[in-house]
Amino acid sequence: MARTALRGRLSPRLEWRVATLAGVRQETPTALTLLLDVPGWPGHVPGQHVDVRLTDEDGYSTQRSYSLAAPADGDRVELTVQRVKGGEVSEYLTDTFSVGDPVELRGPVGGWFVWHPSRTAPVLLVAGGSGIVPLMAMIRARRQARSRAPFRLIHSVRSPSDQYYASELRRATRDEGGLDIATVYTRSAPTGSARPPRRIGPADLELYGWPPQFEPTCYVCGPTGFVEKVANTLVGLGHDPRRIRTERFGPTGD
Ligand SMILES: Cc1cc2nc3c(=O)[nH]c(=O)nc-3n(C[C@H](O)[C@H](O)[C@H](O)COP(=O)(O)OP(=O)(O)OC[C@H]3O[C@@H](n4cnc5c(N)ncnc54)[C@H](O)[C@@H]3O)c2cc1C
């Protein structure tokens, strides 16, 4: 089939678009937010992700998935990329990719791991490391819509320097009613912290989450092992599995 004919039939979400890097924000020593301009971007819902494709001069090409970090904003799209040591795509995006450079992007992708600002039910967000990215899009969408849906975020990070969006989240808990945020540390905690560094467990989910009787919608995102452990623990605590939505940030190479 002629290429142009095929393109005419593709849904806008399946079309590769050329995005240009317009700016960057350093989130942690190893994570960057990329501000991308994507002409003709069709818009998206918080929680969705995109595919990013890199192609070198020899024609070798590879792609990875990245969550959208902010609600829809015209042609502007934000991604936050955690540099994975030795990682083919994340190292390029965080070390070499420069303002004005192009990259191919396709999406938005995903329809289950999403939160619509019209929803009023309590929400529990549980993130491991960069798993906070799609959850941050939900928190930002809540603010933008002036929603009062009760939100609780539990973010598990290795150390205090690994906290993403730290000042924005501090402001949000101060200024936005109904949003509570807890950070738990796995390797080193701030001085004076009562909780010793350890992996997230039932006590953290009970202390900082919602009781199952409140029937929260739970969004769990992060590395595969983290997501499985948290989802199983939530079920063990009495949460209805039908209200637990998960997104696994496993390797996504082609
Ligand atoms: C739906 C979805 C959304 C995602 N959203 C984001 C996002 O918002 N931000 C983000 O930074 N990443 C996100 N990821 C992960 C991302 O797609 C890549 O897997 C990650 O950037 C590593 O790619 P790489 O090419 O750098 O590493 P690769 O070259 O693919 O892998 C290098 C080494 O790192 C290991 N590895 C691969 N991925 C990971 C990982 N996620 N964590 C730890 N080790 C890994 C591999 O097993 C391999 O040993 C998402 C994944 C999915 C499936």
The ligand as an SDF file (V2000), in Angstrom:
LIG
                    3D

 53 58  0  0  0  0  0  0  0  0999 V2000
    4.2080    2.7000   29.9890 C   0  0  0  0  0  0  0  0  0  0  0  0
    5.6190    3.0950   30.3720 C   0  0  0  0  0  0  0  0  0  0  0  0
    5.8730    4.3970   30.7660 C   0  0  0  0  0  0  0  0  0  0  0  0
    7.1770    4.7710   31.1270 C   0  0  0  0  0  0  0  0  0  0  0  0
    7.3760    6.0500   31.5680 N   0  0  0  0  0  0  0  0  0  0  0  0
    8.6100    6.4300   31.9430 C   0  0  0  0  0  0  0  0  0  0  0  0
    8.8380    7.7630   32.4320 C   0  0  0  0  0  0  0  0  0  0  0  0
    7.9180    8.5860   32.5130 O   0  0  0  0  0  0  0  0  0  0  0  0
   10.0960    8.0950   32.7960 N   0  0  0  0  0  0  0  0  0  0  0  0
   11.1490    7.1890   32.7130 C   0  0  0  0  0  0  0  0  0  0  0  0
   12.2830    7.5770   33.0420 O   0  0  0  0  0  0  0  0  0  0  0  0
   10.9440    5.9340   32.2680 N   0  0  0  0  0  0  0  0  0  0  0  0
    9.7230    5.5320   31.8700 C   0  0  0  0  0  0  0  0  0  0  0  0
    9.5330    4.2590   31.3960 N   0  0  0  0  0  0  0  0  0  0  0  0
   10.7160    3.3830   31.2070 C   0  0  0  0  0  0  0  0  0  0  0  0
   11.3300    3.6600   29.8000 C   0  0  0  0  0  0  0  0  0  0  0  0
   10.4280    3.2150   28.7890 O   0  0  0  0  0  0  0  0  0  0  0  0
   12.6550    2.9170   29.5470 C   0  0  0  0  0  0  0  0  0  0  0  0
   12.4660    1.5380   29.8280 O   0  0  0  0  0  0  0  0  0  0  0  0
   13.7980    3.4700   30.3780 C   0  0  0  0  0  0  0  0  0  0  0  0
   14.0290    4.8360   30.0470 O   0  0  0  0  0  0  0  0  0  0  0  0
   15.0950    2.6840   30.0780 C   0  0  0  0  0  0  0  0  0  0  0  0
   15.3620    2.7340   28.6970 O   0  0  0  0  0  0  0  0  0  0  0  0
   16.8750    2.7460   28.1820 P   0  0  0  0  0  0  0  0  0  0  0  0
   16.8500    2.6470   26.6960 O   0  0  0  0  0  0  0  0  0  0  0  0
   17.6110    3.9110   28.7550 O   0  0  0  0  0  0  0  0  0  0  0  0
   17.4990    1.4430   28.8220 O   0  0  0  0  0  0  0  0  0  0  0  0
   17.7580    0.0460   28.0660 P   0  0  0  0  0  0  0  0  0  0  0  0
   18.8790    0.2230   27.1030 O   0  0  0  0  0  0  0  0  0  0  0  0
   16.4450   -0.4480   27.5260 O   0  0  0  0  0  0  0  0  0  0  0  0
   18.1560   -0.8650   29.2740 O   0  0  0  0  0  0  0  0  0  0  0  0
   19.4360   -0.7180   29.9200 C   0  0  0  0  0  0  0  0  0  0  0  0
   19.4580   -1.5720   31.1810 C   0  0  0  0  0  0  0  0  0  0  0  0
   18.5760   -1.0070   32.1490 O   0  0  0  0  0  0  0  0  0  0  0  0
   17.5340   -1.9240   32.4820 C   0  0  0  0  0  0  0  0  0  0  0  0
   16.2910   -1.1270   32.4940 N   0  0  0  0  0  0  0  0  0  0  0  0
   15.4940   -0.8340   31.4490 C   0  0  0  0  0  0  0  0  0  0  0  0
   14.4620   -0.0830   31.8300 N   0  0  0  0  0  0  0  0  0  0  0  0
   14.6150    0.1080   33.1460 C   0  0  0  0  0  0  0  0  0  0  0  0
   13.8580    0.8010   34.1010 C   0  0  0  0  0  0  0  0  0  0  0  0
   12.6890    1.4500   33.7960 N   0  0  0  0  0  0  0  0  0  0  0  0
   14.3090    0.8080   35.3760 N   0  0  0  0  0  0  0  0  0  0  0  0
   15.4530    0.1790   35.6960 C   0  0  0  0  0  0  0  0  0  0  0  0
   16.2120   -0.5150   34.8390 N   0  0  0  0  0  0  0  0  0  0  0  0
   15.7900   -0.5490   33.5730 C   0  0  0  0  0  0  0  0  0  0  0  0
   17.5120   -2.9580   31.3560 C   0  0  0  0  0  0  0  0  0  0  0  0
   17.0150   -4.2000   31.8020 O   0  0  0  0  0  0  0  0  0  0  0  0
   18.9630   -3.0120   30.9470 C   0  0  0  0  0  0  0  0  0  0  0  0
   19.6940   -3.8540   31.8180 O   0  0  0  0  0  0  0  0  0  0  0  0
    8.2430    3.8430   31.0530 C   0  0  0  0  0  0  0  0  0  0  0  0
    7.9620    2.5260   30.6620 C   0  0  0  0  0  0  0  0  0  0  0  0
    6.6840    2.1580   30.3370 C   0  0  0  0  0  0  0  0  0  0  0  0
    6.4040    0.7330   29.9250 C   0  0  0  0  0  0  0  0  0  0  0  0
  1  2  1  0
  2  3  1  0
  2 52  2  0
  3  4  2  0
  4  5  1  0
  4 50  1  0
  5  6  2  0
  6  7  1  0
  6 13  1  0
  7  8  2  0
  7  9  1  0
  9 10  1  0
 10 11  2  0
 10 12  1  0
 12 13  2  0
 13 14  1  0
 14 15  1  0
 14 50  1  0
 15 16  1  0
 16 17  1  0
 16 18  1  0
 18 19  1  0
 18 20  1  0
 20 21  1  0
 20 22  1  0
 22 23  1  0
 23 24  1  0
 24 25  2  0
 24 26  1  0
 24 27  1  0
 27 28  1  0
 28 29  2  0
 28 30  1  0
 28 31  1  0
 31 32  1  0
 32 33  1  0
 33 34  1  0
 33 48  1  0
 34 35  1  0
 35 36  1  0
 35 46  1  0
 36 37  1  0
 36 45  1  0
 37 38  2  0
 38 39  1  0
 39 40  1  0
 39 45  2  0
 40 41  1  0
 40 42  2  0
 42 43  1  0
 43 44  2  0
 44 45  1  0
 46 47  1  0
 46 48  1  0
 48 49  1  0
 50 51  2  0
 51 52  1  0
 52 53  1  0
M  END
$$$$
